[in-house]
Amino acid sequence: MAGLSSASVWVVRPEGDQSVLILRSDWTAIDATCAAQCAAVALERTGLRSIAYDTSEISRWDSSLLVFVSSMRHAGRSAGRFC
């Protein structure tokens, strides 16, 4: 991930019956598929079935962000959970 740890670009916050995935920093030229796999594991641990995205802390983005969201949807569908 181009010098960024997973914790610096996303964090999961349980909120009611859903998880809010807070996306931060730059989403440019990162390994978004790997980040999505890590985030999916974190969301699995919450036991919640719905994801909301908070993108208010993203400063720049490119197609890496789209790959991340698509990978999250795929992970959720594969697990028969969120998305």
C-alpha positions as CSV (number, residue, x, y, z in Angstrom):
1,M,0.0,0.0,0.0
2,A,2.3,2.8,-1.1
3,G,3.6,3.6,2.3
4,L,0.3,3.7,4.1
5,S,-0.9,1.2,6.7
6,S,-4.5,0.0,6.5
7,A,-5.2,1.8,9.8
8,S,-4.3,5.1,8.3
9,V,-6.7,4.9,5.3
10,W,-9.7,3.2,6.9
11,V,-11.4,2.5,10.2
12,V,-14.6,0.6,11.1
13,R,-17.0,2.2,13.5
14,P,-20.1,0.3,14.6
15,E,-23.2,2.5,14.5
16,G,-26.6,1.0,15.4
17,D,-27.2,-2.0,13.2
18,Q,-24.6,-1.2,10.6
19,S,-20.9,-0.6,10.3
20,V,-19.5,2.7,9.1
21,L,-16.3,2.4,7.1
22,I,-14.5,5.7,7.5
23,L,-12.1,6.2,4.6
24,R,-9.3,8.7,5.2
25,S,-6.2,10.2,3.5
26,D,-5.2,9.7,-0.1
27,W,-6.7,6.8,-2.1
28,T,-4.2,7.1,-5.0
29,A,-2.0,4.2,-6.3
30,I,-2.6,1.9,-3.3
31,D,-3.2,-1.8,-3.2
32,A,-7.0,-1.4,-2.8
33,T,-7.8,-5.1,-3.1
34,C,-5.5,-5.9,-0.1
35,A,-7.0,-3.0,1.8
36,A,-10.5,-4.3,1.1
37,Q,-9.7,-7.8,2.3
38,C,-8.4,-6.4,5.6
39,A,-11.4,-4.2,6.0
40,A,-13.8,-7.1,5.2
41,V,-12.2,-9.2,7.9
42,A,-12.6,-6.3,10.4
43,L,-16.3,-5.9,9.3
44,E,-16.9,-9.7,9.7
45,R,-15.8,-9.4,13.4
46,T,-18.6,-6.8,14.0
47,G,-21.3,-9.3,13.1
48,L,-23.2,-6.5,11.4
49,R,-24.9,-6.9,8.0
50,S,-24.8,-3.4,6.6
51,I,-22.0,-1.0,5.5
52,A,-22.1,2.8,5.3
53,Y,-19.2,4.7,3.8
54,D,-18.0,8.0,5.3
55,T,-15.7,9.6,2.7
56,S,-15.5,13.1,4.2
57,E,-11.9,12.6,5.2
58,I,-10.6,11.6,1.8
59,S,-8.2,14.2,0.3
60,R,-7.5,12.7,-3.1
61,W,-8.6,9.6,-4.9
62,D,-8.2,7.7,-8.2
63,S,-9.4,4.3,-9.4
64,S,-7.9,2.7,-6.3
65,L,-11.0,3.9,-4.3
66,L,-13.3,2.3,-6.9
67,V,-11.4,-1.0,-6.7
68,F,-11.7,-0.9,-2.9
69,V,-15.5,-0.4,-2.9
70,S,-15.9,-3.0,-5.6
71,S,-13.8,-5.5,-3.6
72,M,-15.8,-4.8,-0.5
73,R,-19.0,-5.5,-2.3
74,H,-17.6,-8.8,-3.7
75,A,-16.3,-9.8,-0.2
76,G,-19.7,-9.1,1.3
77,R,-21.6,-11.1,-1.4
78,S,-19.1,-14.0,-1.1
79,A,-19.7,-14.2,2.6
80,G,-23.5,-13.9,2.2
81,R,-23.4,-10.7,4.3
82,F,-23.3,-7.0,3.9
83,C,-23.9,-5.3,0.5
